[in-house]
């Protein structure tokens, strides 16, 4: 009779017994099957109710376990006993219980030139409204990006006023003026302007519509404008007199 020698199921020969074996040797084959089954499943002491599909799936999941944070995989610790995970929902104990410190809200404050504070307990976001103290620090115009260019765009160069020093002099084609403590004062008229003044009749007025000189209006006192006398004297300082000095 062809009776193999085997300890586990994997050692059984599926073609045994052969057709030429004696029927009486069947007992040896039965004993061999029983011993290899017991040796292969030594801890099975009850009914195994899972299907082969379920068992195969469990084996596949187990062999595919990883310590990495991988979806739908059983977690396996690495050689150091650690593993990675995303969100863990659980009741913590041991050293993890120190997280209870967040149960009491804490205040975070800013100090110095910038002040502000917010209360935070770990269960919600918090915002700090900061206040910058007045005159707490200095900036030059170069520190503010684009400010100089923006100011330059708003300046009309033709309207820029320049401080005038005391006793400065200004001259045009007809008249020289000086600036002193008393303000802008006429110094003298040129001959060309004096000739124009000489042609103005007493009591004459200037027509504002065309800037021409016209005869004195009726009721206008000769030699006066709005009650002010007109004089071409080189000297004198009479009140209510307008001097055209030559």
Secondary structure, 3 states (H helix, E strand, C coil): CCCCCCCCHHHCCCCCCCCCCCHHHHHHHHHHHHHHHHHHCCCCCCCCCCCHHHHHHHHHHHHCCECCCCCCCCECCCCCCCCCCCCCCCCCCHHHHHHHHHHCCEEEEECCCEEEEEEECCCCCCCCCCEECCCCCCCCHHHCCCHHHHHHHHCCHHHCCCCCCCCCEEECCCEEEEEECCEEEEEEECHHHHHHHHCCCCCCEEECCCCEEECCCCCCCCCEECCEEEECCCCCCCCCEEECCC
